[in-house]
């Protein structure tokens, strides 16, 4: 990147950076992208609000101020911020535990959640704690997104069936729907099923169909994106024309015609405490999703994003949502890709989208009065099923059982015990499996490849060995989890091989020796000394050596430190006794 | 070791191994050791029972059956099993939460704790889960033992002062003692302070004193070990002769004259649930302490212990304690060293000690009727103060701030919030610090040392570089915690250096690539491909390569895999474009 981030204002507000070179061409590209994204966002915003259990306008409001704030503080030039499926699900799960859906308390809880989440993101950004997001491993995220997709799609079935059923886990949702099956509204089912089938066809079959009819690729693309709008208009008109609302079809109803209102989150200590953990979870998941989208898009134009600044951008967006009637938001994959493909050049495209949505909020909301909830549910189902990717199970199984275990645990526990338990279990499983893997490091006995200075595993290669010299290559950093393993290993190897007079530890792959490992090495050294066996180290890396020098190990070592394994071999295998003195 | 563990009976009961070669010389050595250890154990067992809040005989009973069972199942030839200070403290803390001291429920809770702990240890042994103990890093153990020593010594002050005061944390204990200062019994203080001073002098000053008087070293040693017995006899006689019990000096009182009784632990679900976590904690801490003692002693005779079999030995000992009126036990440092120094050759020495203690339990208990509790408290204080080692703070500070943090957190939290919170916080701190350290791995840009095949950090050495080829040596295994770090690093380096046409990752110190890191590498590969930059790997280890071959990365790699970094350099730096194809 050509910018130099010196002025603090430019450091925290990248808008002062790209804003200086903004020109007419960028403006017109941004405008075109904004129009396309606005049209796509209207039904999507209404639908995600429904998923979060909030009134439909909350989805629109959550797309206005957050977009503008992200444009000011964010570093990605194409990321589109707003309500997304997974965060909406997490929101419903979190605030469903503190308030009843449809009450004023529920909406305030949503604002509070956005406030906490925004505050947490900003703090993480200021203290540069973005690396914390790395504790969510890729398999855990993949498993979580897949399970969330299944949960979301299932939770929308009630709108398609026209019954009321609540639940936050797969068994709960299915049981609740099962218990209300006698209340199914068949007109709603017909609308919902038709809309779902239509949207699936638009997604999979429309483009080839139009192309066969001779339409240009661009035309076909635009038609595909307009699919949800067609479904919305079609079903709304049908409900209005045949007075289906009178037949029990649930509709969106009155949506206030207004710009985003000024709102205040709740500041009661109980509420803040109850929502803190979910807010942290939402922040981290939202951040991870957003950063990976932003990074992918930035790479395509050889641009960079700054993850710590992204935290501030997303945090500002969430704080904005908290004070303007929204709920937690993040950078969404679908909308960002559309924005990018439509040619957005700068975050100004986002600002123009916000203006488009504001106009819609003021003037278009009466048009969705007759829009059936079933259509919105169909939009959600079609969107989230693309998140469900069970192939991650197959891929991780082939690559590593540990990663497979983490994915499987995350999916199963998210579906059966809910999103929060699922993610927590996934993170804990990943950490424990990592510690387990490093707790039994690969240690190879090595010998010299004849005529060379290379040392290789004696089990895999024909190499020179000496029964008096035991050379072990340690293929792992040494720290508390595996310190005792090495201690036991050396002790048992030396006791088995009675003629051993020297042990050489080859440290080429040892990147760290922590205090536990240091004490283990000291214990090994003392025990080997008692047995009259020398302990030597070879190929110790600079940073590791710097640290070892601060301990007593080097002074007390019953042997030498060799720069290369070959030095060790030449010295010890030729004149072993002399070297130990 | 010369034994071959083939028969299952010999695998699980090492007694069939050493028992076959047992002879007269071993017998007489074991007998001598047993007599010395028995004399030392009588006051110690009474004292630790007092520390655990149990009647004095519980300490003796806990030293009989467990010793015999460990002799049958354990692998260390010198380890002496019985009540120890830290485990007694943990026992008091755990069962104090479910029952009132002095009640029948309290004793049953102690049996139940021993039962759960024994069961857990046996299960860990059968499933070979001994490595779990490694999660307790050396700094955490050192901090915990030191803090426990301080807590134990402070908790015994009440016996020296003759007041009643309960508490499980340092502030609690000090406040409780402060609140009862007006009740101090001055005769008790004189007995306690004299006994403490005498025992300190025996420990530090007696041996040089006797040596100056012309005594042999062996005589001086035996006299030192007999110190507690002298203190016990002296203060008991003083209390009896001057009827000090009538003056308010608390005494041991009646101890039943009996062999260990048959007892049953409690099996109520509530009790089991309440004690499960403390039992696991006690098991792991006891195991760690015991194994390190056993390993140190074994190394001195070039013997081996088997940690998984040790779990079974200690588990059997605890199950034995549960059914014979005892409480949780483990291998103690002091008694094991005495046993070893006294010449114990086989676990039979332990069995003879058990016989000695059984005789004491049947015949000698009336003799301790007038023994003041203050003397027992003095024994404990002098014993545990040798556990307190604050130098660990200084040592870890010098070696590594991360290890220092773990020690300091463990000490402070154990003292202020109690033993369980302290250990848990220590473990969590160690794990998080380890993850943090590996989350920002050392990545060095390397160049070739002129005229050689060695590659070194360009910041530390004068090396050959090529602006078109970026060579990065990754000094850490790649896994989810640091996957994104490398992703960001490569992306920003390539964008800074516009002329870069090739990135070579040198994997000589990469011991693992997990699925998250694989996906990051795939993302890096795809992004570099978009930028028309090649991605190459060099010096990939066998096990890592085996795994990468199971993924698509190798097939899709926009570059090559080189056996050595030098091959990569020769190929790319000379004909860079040709190589990318």
Interface residues (C-beta under 8 A of the other chain):
Chain A: X1 X131 X133 X134 X135 X136 X137 X138 X139 X140 X295 X296 X299 X300 X302 X303 X304 X307 X395 X396 X398 X399 X400 X402 X403 X430 X431 X434 X435 X436 X437 X438 X439 X440 X441 X442 X457 X460 X475 X476 X477 X479 X480 X481 X482 X483 X484 X485 X487 X488 X491 X492 X495 X508 X509 X511 X512 X514 X515 X516 X518 X519 X520 X523 X526 X527 X530 X531 X541 X542 X543 X547 X550 X551
Chain B: X1 X131 X133 X134 X135 X136 X137 X138 X139 X140 X295 X296 X298 X299 X300 X302 X303 X304 X307 X395 X396 X398 X399 X400 X402 X403 X430 X431 X434 X435 X436 X437 X438 X439 X440 X441 X442 X457 X460 X475 X476 X477 X479 X480 X481 X482 X483 X484 X485 X487 X488 X491 X492 X495 X496 X508 X509 X511 X512 X514 X515 X516 X518 X519 X520 X523 X526 X527 X530 X531 X541 X542 X543 X547 X550 X551
